[in-house]
Amino acid sequence: MSNLSQAFGNLNKDSLRIRLFEFGGHTFKVKVPLTSESDVMFERLKNPDEALVNKFYAELFKDFTEENDQIKFTENDVLIEGRSIRETAQSKALIQLRVTEMFKMLVPEEVGFDMSTITYDMIDEMFPFAIQMQLLELIGETVSPSYNTTKGK
């Protein structure tokens, strides 16, 4: 225990890291990550699962069989009007990974539920994509409030 920790006695640091926000008539609790936890999360966000990217790429690629003025095949990609299908697949995988990582910061109401075990499929089954994006924004704003939020604007 550091000197600073000792100065505050039996302070429950974990409870201080919990913030709340309301959405759709429900109060959500978010545990604000420590810097080290954020660093680990951001490292994971740099590299989406390559198997998932390849799966999405295969799904997107399957409808394109012939080259034409708008569709060009390269060694490992398909370009549609200059836009990469592989990059689109990677973006989709990154979005799903980001949603999952941010949702893991939510504090479950069920005691003992381990949020580290949730998957994107679980989230997608419960919330439509538009709601996921709203919750992502609210979680981010709760964890790291903007200037306007802290000033009450």
VMD Tcl script that draws the C-alpha trace (Angstrom):
set ca {
  {0.00 0.00 0.00}
  {1.46 3.38 -1.01}
  {1.66 6.37 1.29}
  {-1.19 7.99 -0.61}
  {-3.38 4.90 -0.16}
  {-2.61 4.88 3.55}
  {-3.61 8.53 3.83}
  {-7.18 7.66 2.86}
  {-7.50 4.60 5.09}
  {-10.09 2.01 4.10}
  {-11.18 3.82 0.97}
  {-12.95 1.57 -1.53}
  {-11.18 2.70 -4.71}
  {-13.33 0.48 -6.93}
  {-16.56 2.15 -5.83}
  {-15.05 5.57 -6.62}
  {-14.42 4.42 -10.19}
  {-18.12 3.73 -10.83}
  {-20.08 6.36 -12.73}
  {-23.68 6.28 -13.89}
  {-25.61 7.27 -16.98}
  {-29.24 6.85 -17.94}
  {-30.43 5.51 -21.26}
  {-33.87 4.32 -22.26}
  {-35.16 4.52 -18.71}
  {-32.36 2.32 -17.37}
  {-29.43 3.41 -15.24}
  {-26.16 1.92 -16.44}
  {-23.05 1.74 -14.29}
  {-19.62 2.10 -15.86}
  {-16.33 1.32 -14.19}
  {-13.76 3.92 -15.24}
  {-10.62 2.05 -16.27}
  {-7.22 2.72 -14.78}
  {-4.62 4.06 -17.19}
  {-2.99 0.64 -17.38}
  {-6.36 -0.98 -18.19}
  {-7.01 1.62 -20.91}
  {-3.56 1.03 -22.39}
  {-4.22 -2.72 -22.61}
  {-7.62 -2.11 -24.21}
  {-6.16 0.29 -26.79}
  {-3.46 -2.25 -27.65}
  {-6.16 -4.87 -28.31}
  {-8.00 -2.35 -30.52}
  {-4.93 -1.95 -32.73}
  {-5.11 -5.53 -33.98}
  {-8.50 -7.01 -34.76}
  {-8.73 -10.79 -35.04}
  {-7.38 -11.67 -38.49}
  {-9.71 -14.68 -38.76}
  {-12.69 -12.37 -38.21}
  {-11.39 -9.90 -40.81}
  {-10.98 -12.78 -43.28}
  {-14.49 -14.02 -42.51}
  {-15.98 -10.58 -43.20}
  {-13.84 -10.24 -46.32}
  {-15.10 -13.58 -47.64}
  {-18.70 -12.52 -46.99}
  {-18.20 -9.21 -48.80}
  {-16.11 -10.68 -51.61}
  {-18.42 -13.56 -52.57}
  {-20.72 -11.45 -54.76}
  {-17.92 -10.14 -56.97}
  {-16.86 -12.57 -59.67}
  {-16.01 -10.42 -62.68}
  {-13.80 -7.42 -63.18}
  {-15.23 -4.34 -64.89}
  {-14.72 -0.57 -64.96}
  {-15.71 -0.22 -61.30}
  {-14.44 -3.54 -59.89}
  {-10.73 -4.40 -59.90}
  {-9.12 -7.54 -58.49}
  {-5.68 -7.36 -56.88}
  {-3.55 -10.15 -55.44}
  {-5.36 -10.17 -52.08}
  {-8.19 -7.67 -52.40}
  {-11.08 -6.39 -54.47}
  {-11.38 -2.67 -55.17}
  {-14.78 -1.22 -55.90}
  {-14.50 2.26 -57.31}
  {-11.08 2.41 -55.64}
  {-12.36 1.30 -52.22}
  {-10.86 -1.78 -50.64}
  {-13.13 -4.63 -49.58}
  {-10.39 -5.82 -47.19}
  {-10.30 -2.41 -45.48}
  {-14.08 -2.51 -45.16}
  {-13.83 -5.96 -43.53}
  {-11.14 -4.69 -41.17}
  {-13.27 -1.66 -40.24}
  {-16.22 -3.90 -39.44}
  {-14.03 -6.10 -37.22}
  {-12.61 -3.03 -35.46}
  {-16.08 -1.62 -34.79}
  {-17.23 -4.92 -33.28}
  {-14.06 -5.14 -31.18}
  {-14.48 -1.55 -29.97}
  {-18.13 -2.13 -29.03}
  {-17.19 -5.28 -27.12}
  {-14.30 -3.61 -25.29}
  {-16.41 -0.61 -24.28}
  {-19.32 -2.79 -23.13}
  {-16.90 -4.70 -20.89}
  {-16.63 -1.50 -18.82}
  {-20.31 -1.76 -17.86}
  {-20.97 -3.05 -14.36}
  {-23.51 -5.89 -14.44}
  {-26.45 -5.87 -12.09}
  {-26.15 -9.63 -11.64}
  {-23.59 -10.21 -8.90}
  {-20.80 -12.49 -10.03}
  {-21.33 -12.04 -13.78}
  {-17.96 -11.71 -15.49}
  {-18.15 -8.98 -18.15}
  {-14.82 -10.11 -19.60}
  {-16.66 -13.13 -21.02}
  {-19.08 -11.18 -23.20}
  {-18.84 -11.39 -26.98}
  {-20.01 -9.12 -29.75}
  {-22.64 -11.70 -30.71}
  {-24.12 -11.41 -27.22}
  {-24.26 -7.62 -27.52}
  {-25.67 -7.74 -31.04}
  {-28.39 -10.15 -29.94}
  {-29.52 -7.73 -27.24}
  {-29.06 -4.34 -28.89}
  {-29.58 -3.19 -32.50}
  {-26.52 -1.54 -34.06}
  {-27.93 2.00 -33.71}
  {-28.41 1.45 -29.96}
  {-24.90 -0.01 -29.69}
  {-23.51 3.19 -31.19}
  {-25.51 5.36 -28.76}
  {-24.37 3.28 -25.80}
  {-20.79 3.43 -27.02}
  {-20.99 7.22 -27.09}
  {-22.57 7.35 -23.61}
  {-19.99 4.97 -22.13}
  {-17.17 7.04 -23.64}
  {-18.68 10.27 -22.39}
  {-19.17 8.79 -18.91}
  {-15.61 7.48 -18.70}
  {-14.03 10.60 -20.16}
  {-16.37 13.59 -20.07}
  {-15.92 16.33 -22.64}
  {-15.38 19.95 -21.76}
  {-19.04 20.78 -22.44}
  {-20.24 18.02 -20.11}
  {-18.00 19.05 -17.23}
  {-18.98 22.70 -17.63}
  {-22.67 21.82 -17.87}
  {-23.18 23.18 -21.39}
}
mol new
graphics top color blue
foreach p $ca { graphics top sphere $p radius 0.5 }
foreach p [lrange $ca 0 end-1] q [lrange $ca 1 end] { graphics top cylinder $p $q radius 0.2 }
display resetview
